[in-house]
Structures are given as structure tokens and as C-alpha cells.
Amino acid sequence: MSVEIETILVPVDGTPAASRAVEYAVAVAAAYGAEIHVLHLVEEDPREDPDLVPSEIATEQAEFLAAATGGLQAVEDGTVYVTASTAAGFSQRSLARSPVSVVLDAATDISADLIVVPRESVREDPTALLAKAAEHVLSHASQPVLSV
């Protein structure tokens, strides 16, 4: 019985642990011939917070992705294809919106075969958006989850 992995979702929040998750996802993608989708979670929806500037968020996302994938041979030689998007982890308009629901919905939307989440300690980095969500993603995802 062979395992088929075509699409890997990697939710990130810009922390070092998230960079490590991208590195692991690239290694798995290279082994299985899969592509990666990096979902950059921001705390608030820019449409709801006037202090958030969409172009600045896009720049941060691009810088994070370049730093996280820079030097990874499988990305540089085109063996692994990486796409990215940004989503708000919280919404003032919808109490049901949380980082967990955003990750699980994204996994369904892109038909992810695997989710790679950073394992972060809330004690080590209380601002890490995914720290609290990773455990819930592990518990509730219908896809296999690799916690790194």
C-alpha cells in the first residue's frame, strides 16, 4: 500500500517554529513529489483593522517565505512547487472564525493530503498565533497532521 501525498498545507505565523515547519514540509514534498501551500495567518482581518496595511502584510509574507525556503535545494531547483496565501485568524464579525477553523477550512479548500504544523510553546512565545491552535488542528483535522 503506497501513500500518496500531492498537496501539503503549512500554516505559518512568522515564527522560527513556523520556518522549521516549512523546512519539514519541503522535505516531505520532495520525497513524495508533492506541492506545498503556505498559509500565512495574521491576527486580524485588514478590512476590520485600519492599522493593518495589506501591502505590508504581503511584504511580510514574501519575506518570511523567502527566508523559510531560501537555501532549500528542492525549492531552488524547482523540485517542490510552493504557493502561498494569507488569511485572518480572527474576525470581529464572526466569533466562529479562529486560527483552527481557518486552517481546517483551508486544508479542505485546497484538498490537502497532509498538514504540517509548527509545534510552539505558548510559554516560549506567547505571541505565536499558531501555538494554541496546533493542538486543536491535531485533534480535529480529517487529514494526517505532522507536528514539528
MDTraj code that builds the backbone (N, CA, C; nanometers):
import mdtraj as md
import numpy as np

residues = "MET SER VAL GLU ILE GLU THR ILE LEU VAL PRO VAL ASP GLY THR PRO ALA ALA SER ARG ALA VAL GLU TYR ALA VAL ALA VAL ALA ALA ALA TYR GLY ALA GLU ILE HIS VAL LEU HIS LEU VAL GLU GLU ASP PRO ARG GLU ASP PRO ASP LEU VAL PRO SER GLU ILE ALA THR GLU GLN ALA GLU PHE LEU ALA ALA ALA THR GLY GLY LEU GLN ALA VAL GLU ASP GLY THR VAL TYR VAL THR ALA SER THR ALA ALA GLY PHE SER GLN ARG SER LEU ALA ARG SER PRO VAL SER VAL VAL LEU ASP ALA ALA THR ASP ILE SER ALA ASP LEU ILE VAL VAL PRO ARG GLU SER VAL ARG GLU ASP PRO THR ALA LEU LEU ALA LYS ALA ALA GLU HIS VAL LEU SER HIS ALA SER GLN PRO VAL LEU SER VAL".split()
xyz = np.array([
    [0.0846, -0.1175, 0.0000],
    [0.0000, 0.0000, 0.0000],
    [0.0890, 0.1237, 0.0000],
    [0.0728, 0.2071, -0.0992],
    [0.1552, 0.3273, -0.1063],
    [0.0750, 0.4487, -0.0611],
    [0.1457, 0.5415, -0.0048],
    [0.0845, 0.6655, 0.0414],
    [0.1015, 0.7698, -0.0680],
    [-0.0069, 0.8369, -0.1010],
    [0.0001, 0.9439, -0.2000],
    [-0.0196, 1.0777, -0.1309],
    [0.0769, 1.1641, -0.1486],
    [0.0676, 1.2998, -0.0960],
    [0.0930, 1.3931, -0.2126],
    [-0.0090, 1.4694, -0.2478],
    [0.0035, 1.5634, -0.3591],
    [0.0112, 1.7080, -0.3128],
    [-0.0616, 1.7391, -0.2055],
    [-0.0675, 1.8774, -0.1573],
    [-0.0473, 1.8797, -0.0067],
    [0.0443, 1.9650, 0.0372],
    [0.0743, 1.9809, 0.1795],
    [0.0415, 2.1239, 0.2196],
    [-0.0364, 2.1383, 0.3262],
    [-0.0680, 2.2700, 0.3811],
    [0.0236, 2.2970, 0.4995],
    [0.0845, 2.4161, 0.4996],
    [0.1704, 2.4570, 0.6111],
    [0.1213, 2.5919, 0.6620],
    [0.0436, 2.5942, 0.7709],
    [0.0037, 2.7224, 0.8284],
    [0.1217, 2.7825, 0.9044],
    [0.1460, 2.9112, 0.8836],
    [0.2603, 2.9771, 0.9473],
    [0.2175, 3.1094, 1.0090],
    [0.2967, 3.1540, 1.1053],
    [0.2707, 3.2826, 1.1699],
    [0.3957, 3.3693, 1.1783],
    [0.4994, 3.3327, 1.1058],
    [0.6203, 3.4141, 1.1019],
    [0.7223, 3.3835, 1.2092],
    [0.6973, 3.2841, 1.2919],
    [0.7900, 3.2499, 1.3993],
    [0.8976, 3.1531, 1.3493],
    [1.0072, 3.1369, 1.4261],
    [1.1094, 3.0388, 1.3875],
    [1.0535, 2.8964, 1.3777],
    [0.9601, 2.8618, 1.4649],
    [0.8995, 2.7284, 1.4583],
    [0.8235, 2.7100, 1.3274],
    [0.7615, 2.8156, 1.2784],
    [0.6900, 2.8088, 1.1507],
    [0.7885, 2.7886, 1.0354],
    [0.9034, 2.8524, 1.0426],
    [1.0071, 2.8314, 0.9402],
    [1.0514, 2.6859, 0.9387],
    [1.0655, 2.6293, 1.0574],
    [1.1045, 2.4885, 1.0687],
    [0.9967, 2.3985, 1.0063],
    [0.8701, 2.4332, 1.0251],
    [0.7609, 2.3549, 0.9655],
    [0.7693, 2.3580, 0.8132],
    [0.8035, 2.4733, 0.7570],
    [0.8188, 2.4839, 0.6115],
    [0.9324, 2.3931, 0.5648],
    [1.0429, 2.3922, 0.6376],
    [1.1564, 2.3063, 0.6009],
    [1.1161, 2.1588, 0.5988],
    [1.0436, 2.1152, 0.7008],
    [0.9974, 1.9764, 0.7050],
    [0.9014, 1.9481, 0.5902],
    [0.8111, 2.0409, 0.5635],
    [0.7145, 2.0221, 0.4549],
    [0.7855, 2.0084, 0.3208],
    [0.8897, 2.0868, 0.2999],
    [0.9665, 2.0776, 0.1750],
    [1.0309, 1.9395, 0.1637],
    [1.0850, 1.8884, 0.2730],
    [1.1474, 1.7554, 0.2699],
    [1.0447, 1.6474, 0.2357],
    [0.9270, 1.6551, 0.2964],
    [0.8216, 1.5572, 0.2673],
    [0.7748, 1.5723, 0.1231],
    [0.7558, 1.6959, 0.0795],
    [0.7103, 1.7215, -0.0578],
    [0.8105, 1.6683, -0.1596],
    [0.9377, 1.6861, -0.1327],
    [1.0405, 1.6361, -0.2247],
    [1.0364, 1.4837, -0.2324],
    [1.0123, 1.4187, -0.1198],
    [1.0085, 1.2723, -0.1167],
    [0.8866, 1.2156, -0.1894],
    [0.7757, 1.2891, -0.1864],
    [0.6504, 1.2387, -0.2443],
    [0.6108, 1.3069, -0.3752],
    [0.6896, 1.4013, -0.4205],
    [0.6536, 1.4729, -0.5426],
    [0.5315, 1.5612, -0.5239],
    [0.5181, 1.6177, -0.4056],
    [0.4013, 1.6995, -0.3715],
    [0.4324, 1.8479, -0.3856],
    [0.3270, 1.9276, -0.3824],
    [0.3440, 2.0727, -0.3771],
    [0.3023, 2.1203, -0.2385],
    [0.3480, 2.2400, -0.2048],
    [0.3222, 2.2971, -0.0722],
    [0.2413, 2.4247, -0.0871],
    [0.1452, 2.4415, 0.0043],
    [0.0753, 2.5690, 0.0131],
    [0.1009, 2.6245, 0.1530],
    [0.1644, 2.7409, 0.1593],
    [0.1939, 2.8067, 0.2861],
    [0.0818, 2.9059, 0.3145],
    [0.0128, 2.8845, 0.4258],
    [-0.0970, 2.9720, 0.4676],
    [-0.0464, 3.0615, 0.5797],
    [-0.0259, 3.1884, 0.5478],
    [0.0254, 3.2849, 0.6456],
    [-0.0936, 3.3412, 0.7233],
    [-0.0993, 3.3128, 0.8524],
    [-0.2086, 3.3622, 0.9361],
    [-0.1705, 3.4949, 0.9997],
    [-0.2591, 3.5912, 0.9865],
    [-0.2430, 3.7187, 1.0561],
    [-0.3542, 3.7264, 1.1593],
    [-0.3317, 3.8036, 1.2646],
    [-0.4285, 3.8040, 1.3739],
    [-0.5631, 3.8633, 1.3357],
    [-0.5622, 3.9765, 1.2706],
    [-0.6877, 4.0455, 1.2393],
    [-0.7066, 4.0590, 1.0897],
    [-0.8286, 4.0707, 1.0486],
    [-0.8633, 4.0949, 0.9091],
    [-0.8311, 4.2406, 0.8771],
    [-0.7495, 4.2677, 0.7748],
    [-0.7150, 4.4064, 0.7411],
    [-0.8371, 4.4929, 0.7103],
    [-0.9464, 4.4305, 0.6686],
    [-1.0683, 4.5083, 0.6420],
    [-1.1331, 4.5565, 0.7706],
    [-1.0985, 4.4931, 0.8834],
    [-1.1582, 4.5293, 1.0117],
    [-1.0658, 4.6144, 1.0980],
    [-0.9379, 4.6177, 1.0648],
    [-0.8404, 4.6923, 1.1440],
    [-0.7685, 4.7916, 1.0536],
    [-0.7997, 4.9207, 1.0692],
    [-0.7393, 5.0210, 0.9815],
    [-0.5877, 5.0339, 0.9978],
    [-0.5329, 4.9828, 1.1074],
    [-0.3885, 4.9900, 1.1279],
    [-0.3125, 4.8859, 1.0454],
    [-0.3825, 4.7862, 0.9961],
    [-0.3182, 4.6841, 0.9134],
    [-0.3229, 4.7262, 0.7676],
    [-0.2078, 4.7242, 0.7046],
    [-0.1970, 4.7646, 0.5645],
    [-0.1721, 4.6385, 0.4811],
    [-0.2647, 4.6054, 0.3902],
    [-0.2494, 4.4821, 0.3118],
    [-0.1148, 4.4690, 0.2411],
    [-0.0614, 4.5788, 0.1888],
    [0.0673, 4.5692, 0.1186],
    [0.1805, 4.5340, 0.2153],
    [0.1714, 4.5812, 0.3397],
    [0.2731, 4.5465, 0.4391],
    [0.2627, 4.3986, 0.4772],
    [0.1398, 4.3487, 0.4873],
    [0.1199, 4.2068, 0.5175],
    [0.1777, 4.1217, 0.4047],
    [0.1523, 4.1623, 0.2807],
    [0.2046, 4.0885, 0.1651],
    [0.3572, 4.0890, 0.1645],
    [0.4167, 4.2029, 0.2002],
    [0.5626, 4.2122, 0.2059],
    [0.6176, 4.1209, 0.3146],
    [0.5541, 4.1217, 0.4326],
    [0.5975, 4.0342, 0.5418],
    [0.5891, 3.8880, 0.5003],
    [0.4784, 3.8527, 0.4339],
    [0.4600, 3.7149, 0.3891],
    [0.5698, 3.6757, 0.2908],
    [0.5979, 3.7614, 0.1947],
    [0.7007, 3.7319, 0.0942],
    [0.8384, 3.7185, 0.1588],
    [0.8693, 3.8061, 0.2539],
    [0.9984, 3.7998, 0.3225],
    [1.0108, 3.6717, 0.4043],
    [0.9024, 3.6351, 0.4745],
    [0.9048, 3.5119, 0.5534],
    [0.9264, 3.3917, 0.4631],
    [0.8511, 3.3860, 0.3540],
    [0.8599, 3.2726, 0.2624],
    [0.9991, 3.2624, 0.2006],
    [1.0560, 3.3756, 0.1628],
    [1.1911, 3.3758, 0.1057],
    [1.2928, 3.3267, 0.2083],
    [1.2783, 3.3716, 0.3328],
    [1.3711, 3.3289, 0.4375],
    [1.3526, 3.1811, 0.4710],
    [1.2271, 3.1355, 0.4761],
    [1.1994, 2.9967, 0.5139],
    [1.2412, 2.8978, 0.4059],
    [1.2319, 2.9379, 0.2797],
    [1.2650, 2.8450, 0.1706],
    [1.4023, 2.8715, 0.1099],
    [1.4626, 2.9844, 0.1450],
    [1.5942, 3.0185, 0.0910],
    [1.6972, 2.9134, 0.1276],
    [1.7693, 2.8664, 0.0298],
    [1.8725, 2.7674, 0.0547],
    [1.8225, 2.6238, 0.0536],
    [1.6910, 2.6039, 0.0430],
    [1.6386, 2.4679, 0.0357],
    [1.6462, 2.4215, -0.1096],
    [1.7310, 2.3260, -0.1340],
    [1.7614, 2.2819, -0.2699],
    [1.6364, 2.2430, -0.3485],
    [1.5437, 2.1718, -0.2861],
    [1.4245, 2.1244, -0.3577],
    [1.3389, 2.2395, -0.4091],
    [1.3411, 2.3525, -0.3389],
    [1.2653, 2.4698, -0.3839],
    [1.3439, 2.5421, -0.4919],
    [1.4734, 2.5595, -0.4678],
    [1.5564, 2.6335, -0.5631],
    [1.5667, 2.5650, -0.6990],
    [1.5699, 2.4319, -0.7001],
    [1.5817, 2.3636, -0.8294],
    [1.4460, 2.3308, -0.8924],
    [1.3376, 2.3712, -0.8268],
    [1.2043, 2.3529, -0.8837],
    [1.1432, 2.2164, -0.8596],
    [1.2084, 2.1325, -0.7790],
    [1.1526, 2.0014, -0.7469],
    [1.0226, 2.0161, -0.6686],
    [1.0188, 2.1142, -0.5787],
    [0.8998, 2.1392, -0.4970],
    [0.8435, 2.2753, -0.5334],
    [0.7153, 2.2761, -0.5682],
    [0.6452, 2.3992, -0.6034],
    [0.5753, 2.4516, -0.4782],
    [0.5933, 2.5810, -0.4490],
    [0.5363, 2.6420, -0.3292],
    [0.4426, 2.7552, -0.3692],
    [0.3197, 2.7508, -0.3163],
    [0.2251, 2.8612, -0.3311],
    [0.1975, 2.9169, -0.1922],
    [0.1390, 3.0357, -0.1871],
    [0.1138, 3.0977, -0.0574],
    [-0.0119, 3.1825, -0.0618],
    [-0.0713, 3.1985, 0.0556],
    [-0.1853, 3.2886, 0.0718],
    [-0.1846, 3.3399, 0.2149],
    [-0.2690, 3.4378, 0.2399],
    [-0.2805, 3.4970, 0.3731],
    [-0.4256, 3.4915, 0.4166],
    [-0.4473, 3.4650, 0.5450],
    [-0.5830, 3.4642, 0.5998],
    [-0.5795, 3.5205, 0.7406],
    [-0.6881, 3.5860, 0.7779],
    [-0.7006, 3.6390, 0.9135],
    [-0.7423, 3.5264, 1.0066],
    [-0.6746, 3.5163, 1.1199],
    [-0.7065, 3.4127, 1.2170],
    [-0.8264, 3.4447, 1.3026],
    [-0.8603, 3.5719, 1.3120],
    [-0.9735, 3.6142, 1.3937],
    [-1.0549, 3.7163, 1.3165],
    [-1.1807, 3.7283, 1.3532],
    [-1.2676, 3.8270, 1.2911],
    [-1.3607, 3.8838, 1.3960],
    [-1.3756, 4.0157, 1.3945],
    [-1.4697, 4.0795, 1.4861],
    [-1.6133, 4.0518, 1.4434],
    [-1.6316, 4.0213, 1.3152],
    [-1.7660, 3.9965, 1.2625],
    [-1.8126, 3.8531, 1.2829],
    [-1.7203, 3.7614, 1.3025],
    [-1.7580, 3.6207, 1.3137],
    [-1.6829, 3.5562, 1.4291],
    [-1.7556, 3.5267, 1.5355],
    [-1.6917, 3.4650, 1.6511],
    [-1.6478, 3.3219, 1.6221],
    [-1.7039, 3.2609, 1.5187],
    [-1.6672, 3.1238, 1.4834],
    [-1.5314, 3.1172, 1.4140],
    [-1.4801, 3.2312, 1.3704],
    [-1.3517, 3.2327, 1.2994],
    [-1.2377, 3.2280, 1.4010],
    [-1.1551, 3.1281, 1.3870],
    [-1.0385, 3.1123, 1.4739],
    [-0.9257, 3.0562, 1.3883],
    [-0.8023, 3.0613, 1.4377],
    [-0.6935, 3.0023, 1.3601],
    [-0.7205, 2.8553, 1.3254],
    [-0.7839, 2.7829, 1.4167],
    [-0.8137, 2.6418, 1.3914],
    [-0.9102, 2.6272, 1.2748],
    [-1.0201, 2.7027, 1.2785],
    [-1.1188, 2.6909, 1.1701],
    [-1.0601, 2.7362, 1.0371],
    [-0.9752, 2.8372, 1.0396],
    [-0.9124, 2.8856, 0.9165],
    [-0.8220, 2.7773, 0.8572],
    [-0.7420, 2.7130, 0.9407],
    [-0.6514, 2.6075, 0.8931],
    [-0.7310, 2.4884, 0.8397],
    [-0.8312, 2.4446, 0.9142],
    [-0.9096, 2.3287, 0.8712],
    [-0.9870, 2.3581, 0.7429],
    [-1.0430, 2.4780, 0.7321],
    [-1.1142, 2.5160, 0.6092],
    [-1.0188, 2.5229, 0.4902],
    [-0.9007, 2.5792, 0.5131],
    [-0.8021, 2.5886, 0.4045],
    [-0.7588, 2.4496, 0.3593],
    [-0.7391, 2.3595, 0.4540],
    [-0.6995, 2.2226, 0.4191],
    [-0.8048, 2.1572, 0.3303],
    [-0.9308, 2.1802, 0.3621],
    [-1.0393, 2.1261, 0.2800],
    [-1.0433, 2.1947, 0.1443],
    [-1.0310, 2.3270, 0.1447],
    [-1.0402, 2.4043, 0.0199],
    [-0.9340, 2.3638, -0.0824],
    [-0.8133, 2.3353, -0.0360],
    [-0.7059, 2.3011, -0.1307],
    [-0.6873, 2.1501, -0.1457],
    [-0.7749, 2.0736, -0.0815],
    [-0.7666, 1.9263, -0.0845],
    [-0.6305, 1.8776, -0.0357],
    [-0.5884, 1.9320, 0.0780],
    [-0.4589, 1.8942, 0.1346],
    [-0.4596, 1.7472, 0.1758],
    [-0.3495, 1.6808, 0.1487],
    [-0.3321, 1.5417, 0.1890],
    [-0.2583, 1.5317, 0.3222],
    [-0.1942, 1.6406, 0.3621],
    [-0.1154, 1.6448, 0.4847],
    [-0.1083, 1.7893, 0.5311],
    [-0.1135, 1.8070, 0.6632],
    [-0.0944, 1.9394, 0.7230],
    [0.0314, 1.9309, 0.8090],
    [0.1219, 2.0259, 0.7916],
    [0.2422, 2.0320, 0.8742],
    [0.2304, 2.1565, 0.9612],
    [0.2230, 2.1362, 1.0933],
    [0.2067, 2.2489, 1.1851],
    [0.3300, 2.2641, 1.2728],
    [0.3644, 2.3892, 1.3023],
    [0.4764, 2.4114, 1.3941],
    [0.4342, 2.3787, 1.5366],
    [0.5234, 2.3155, 1.6085],
    [0.4971, 2.2866, 1.7494],
    [0.5631, 2.3985, 1.8291],
    [0.4804, 2.4863, 1.8809],
    [0.5304, 2.6020, 1.9544],
    [0.4755, 2.5992, 2.0957],
    [0.5539, 2.6453, 2.1875],
    [0.5095, 2.6555, 2.3251],
    [0.4581, 2.7963, 2.3508],
    [0.3414, 2.8048, 2.4105],
    [0.2861, 2.9354, 2.4454],
    [0.3773, 3.0040, 2.5462],
    [0.4433, 2.9250, 2.6298],
    [0.5351, 2.9838, 2.7280],
    [0.6569, 3.0455, 2.6610],
    [0.7070, 2.9788, 2.5558],
    [0.8254, 3.0290, 2.4864],
    [0.7949, 3.1538, 2.4052],
    [0.6791, 3.1571, 2.3408],
    [0.6420, 3.2710, 2.2567],
    [0.4925, 3.2960, 2.2692],
    [0.4521, 3.3770, 2.3678],
    [0.3094, 3.3998, 2.3898],
    [0.2396, 3.4701, 2.2736],
    [0.3154, 3.5291, 2.1814],
    [0.2536, 3.5971, 2.0671],
    [0.2348, 3.5042, 1.9478],
    [0.2841, 3.3821, 1.9555],
    [0.2737, 3.2885, 1.8435],
    [0.1276, 3.2515, 1.8204],
    [0.0766, 3.2917, 1.7073],
    [-0.0643, 3.2721, 1.6753],
    [-0.1015, 3.1249, 1.6669],
    [-0.0120, 3.0425, 1.6173],
    [-0.0434, 2.9009, 1.5983],
    [-0.0166, 2.8151, 1.7212],
    [0.0477, 2.8686, 1.8225],
    [0.0852, 2.7888, 1.9385],
    [-0.0352, 2.7198, 2.0006],
    [-0.1412, 2.7922, 2.0216],
    [-0.2607, 2.7358, 2.0835],
    [-0.3416, 2.6538, 1.9837],
    [-0.3353, 2.6887, 1.8578],
    [-0.4186, 2.6246, 1.7566],
    [-0.3666, 2.4880, 1.7132],
    [-0.2363, 2.4666, 1.7180],
    [-0.1779, 2.3428, 1.6643],
    [-0.2371, 2.2182, 1.7290],
    [-0.2555, 2.2207, 1.8594],
    [-0.3113, 2.1042, 1.9286],
    [-0.4531, 2.0743, 1.8801],
    [-0.5311, 2.1783, 1.8585],
    [-0.6680, 2.1584, 1.8105],
    [-0.6698, 2.1094, 1.6659],
    [-0.5765, 2.1577, 1.5851],
    [-0.5665, 2.1089, 1.4470],
    [-0.5331, 1.9598, 1.4499],
    [-0.4404, 1.9205, 1.5372],
    [-0.4055, 1.7786, 1.5514],
    [-0.5279, 1.6949, 1.5871],
    [-0.6135, 1.7484, 1.6719],
    [-0.7303, 1.6743, 1.7198],
    [-0.8455, 1.6705, 1.6208],
    [-0.8598, 1.7745, 1.5389],
    [-0.9816, 1.7876, 1.4589],
    [-0.9636, 1.7750, 1.3083],
    [-0.8425, 1.7704, 1.2599],
    [-0.8213, 1.7629, 1.1146],
    [-0.8616, 1.6257, 1.0616],
    [-0.9205, 1.6251, 0.9436],
    [-0.9531, 1.4972, 0.8798],
    [-0.8328, 1.4439, 0.8015],
    [-0.7329, 1.5286, 0.7803],
    [-0.6097, 1.4892, 0.7124],
    [-0.5049, 1.4502, 0.8170],
    [-0.4055, 1.3726, 0.7776],
    [-0.2935, 1.3478, 0.8687],
    [-0.2224, 1.4799, 0.8993],
    [-0.1719, 1.4908, 1.0218],
    [-0.1031, 1.6124, 1.0652],
    [0.0352, 1.5740, 1.1164],
    [0.1356, 1.6460, 1.0678],
    [0.2722, 1.6300, 1.1156],
    [0.3042, 1.7526, 1.1991],
    [0.3333, 1.7319, 1.3265],
    [0.3668, 1.8418, 1.4169],
    [0.5172, 1.8421, 1.4365],
    [0.5805, 1.9542, 1.3982],
    [0.7269, 1.9614, 1.4054],
    [0.7731, 2.0793, 1.4886],
])
top = md.Topology()
chain = top.add_chain()
for i, resn in enumerate(residues, 1):
    res = top.add_residue(resn, chain, resSeq=i)
    for name in ("N", "CA", "C"):
        top.add_atom(name, md.element.get_by_symbol(name[0]), res)
traj = md.Trajectory(xyz[None], top)
